[in-house]
Amino acid sequence: MKVLIADDHALLAQAISDSLRRTTDFDVSITFTLQGTLDELSVTAHDVILLDLRMPGMHGLASITEVIAKAGEGSVVLFAGQVDRQFLDDAITLGVKGYIPKTLPLKSLEIALRLIATGQTFIPHTDSAVSSPSDEKRPPLSDREIHVLRLAADGETNKEIAREIANTETQVKMIMRNICMKLAARNRAHACIIARERMLI
C-alpha cells in the first residue's frame, strides 16, 4: 500500500513512516507543504494520503479540494490533532475519507489505513477528537467574507482592507459584523481564531 504523509511536522511524519515501513506492505512517502504534496501526487499515485491541515500552503476546504483532485483514485484523509465537526462534515462531502487524529496509536493507524484503502470512511469514536459545532446552524461564510477575514488575520486594518478590496471602511465594518454573527464571534480577533480552528483561513 502506497501512503503519502503530508505534514510539516518532520519528526512526527518520520516516526510514523518508520513504523509503517517495518511492515512489508507499506510504501511511505513524505511531503511538507501543500505544493510539495500536489507535485508528488502529479507524478506518483498513492492509495492513502494523510493530509495535515496546518502545513504551509493549506487554506481549508479549498486546499483539500485541490489535493482530492490530484489524488485521483487515492483516498484523502484529514490528519490533525483535533478537527471541527462541521468542517469534517464539509470535507467528507467534498470526498475526504474521514479523519485520523495524530494521537491515534500506531497499531490502530495501520488498521485505519487498511480500512480507508478499501474505500471506507474512518472517523474515530472519541468525543475529544472531533469538536462539536454550535447548536445553532449558521450560514457559511462567503468567498468575499473569507477574503476579508484572511486580511484581518494578517493584521490589516479596516482602512487597509477597504483599499485592498476596493471598498469603503464602513462596508468593511459591515462585512466584519456579518462574519462575527455567522461565526458567533465576540470581535474580529475572536473571529480569526474561530476561523483558524475550523480551517477556514
N, C-alpha and C positions, 0 to 999 in steps of 0.2 A: 504494500500500500504506500503510495507516494503522499507524503504530508508536507505542507508548507506552513511553517510557523512565521507569521508576520507580526513581529513585536520588537520594539526598540529597546526592551529590557534584555540586553545581551546575555547576562548571566542566567536569567530565568530561561530564556529561549534555548541556550546551550545545554542547560541541565535537563530540560525536557527532551531535547534532541538526543542527548547521550543515553537517556533512559530508554527511549523508544528504539534506538538503534541496537540495543542489547538483544532485542528480539529480531529474528531473522526476516520478518515480513514487513518491516517498516523502513522506508527510504525517506529521510527527512532533509529538507532544505530550510534555510532561514533568511528572511529579509527584514530590514529595519525601518523602512519608510513606505508610504503608500506608493510612490513612484517605483521604488525597487520591487514592490510586490506586483504591480501591473506589468513591469518589464519581465519579471520572472514568469508570470502567467502567459505572457505573449509567446514565450519560446518553449515552455515546458508545461505539460498537463499534470495536474495534481488531483488526487482523489478527494482530499480534505484540506481546507485552508483555515487555519486558526488565525482569526483576524483581530488584532489588538485595536481598540477603539481610540487610543490616545497617542499612537505613534505619529511622527512628523508627516504632515500632509493630509491627515484624516479630518474630514469635515462631516461627521454624522452620516445621515442616510444617503446623501449624495455620493460620498466616497464608497459606501457599501455597495451602492448600485453599480459603480464602476468596476469594483472587484468581482461582483457576481457576473457581470457581462464578460469579463476577461476569463473567468474561471471555467466557462463552458459547462461541461458535464460535472465538474468538480463541485463538491459541497462546501459552501462557505458557512462557518460557524463563528459567532462572536466570542471573543476571548478577553475577559476583563475581570476585575475584582468584584464589581457589582454592576448591575445594569437596571435601568428604569423599566418597569413592566410595560408601559405604553410604548417606549422606544423599541423594546424587544418585539412586541406585537407588530409594530410597523415594519421592523426589519424582516420578520418572518413573512409578512405579506409580500415583501419585495423578493423573497426567495431564500433568505437565510435559513439554515437547517438547525437553528437552535442556539444555545449559549453554553459555553464551558467556563466556569469560574476558575480563576488562576489558583484558587485554593484546593481544587479537586485533587485528591490523591492520585499519584502517577498510575497505580494499578487500575483505578477507576477511569482514568483518562484513556487508557488503552481500550477498555470496554466501550467507552463513549465514542471513540474514533471509529471502531469497527461498526458500531450501530449506525453512525452518521454515514459511513461509506456505503451502506446498503440503501441509502436514500431516506432513512427515517430521521425524524426531528428529535433532538435531545435537549431537554430542559431539566436542570437539577431540581429535586424535590426538597428544597430548603427555602425557608422564608427569608433568611438573611441574604441569599444570593440575588434574589430578584426583589427590588423595592417596589412597593405599590404606588400607583398614581393617585392623584386626588380623587375623592369620591365623586366630585362634580366633573362631568365631561365638558372639557373646554375646547373651543375651536383651535385648530392648528395654526401656527404662525405662517404668514405668507412669505414668499421669497423676499419681498421688499423688507418685511419686518426682520427677517433673519439677517439680511444685509446690514440693516441699521444696528442690530444688536451686536453683530461682529465688530462693527466700527466702534461701538460704545465699549465693548470688551477690550479693544485695542487701546483704549484710553482717550479717544477723540471726544471733544466737547460737542454740544448741540450745534454750535456755530460751525465747527469743522465738518460735522456730519451733514449739515444743511448744504454746505458748499460742495461736498463730495457727491451728494445725490441730486444736486440742482434743485433745492427746495428751500423753504423758509424755516427759521428756528422754531416758529410756532407750530408748523406742520410736523417737525421732528419731535417736538414735545408731545404732540397728539399721537404720533406713531409709538413713542415710548410708553405712553399711557395705555394704549391698546395692548402692547406687549406685556406690560406688567399685569394687566387684567387677565390676559389669556394664560399667563404662567402663574397667576396668584402670587406675584412678587410684591414685596413692600416698596422697592425702589429699583433703579436701573442696575445698581451693583448686585442686588439680590437676583434680579432677572438674569444677569450674566452668569451667576453661579448656578442657578437652576438650569439654564440652557446648556451649560457645560456638562452638568451631571447627566442630562438627557441626550448628550452628544448632538445637540442642535447646531452648535457653533464650534 
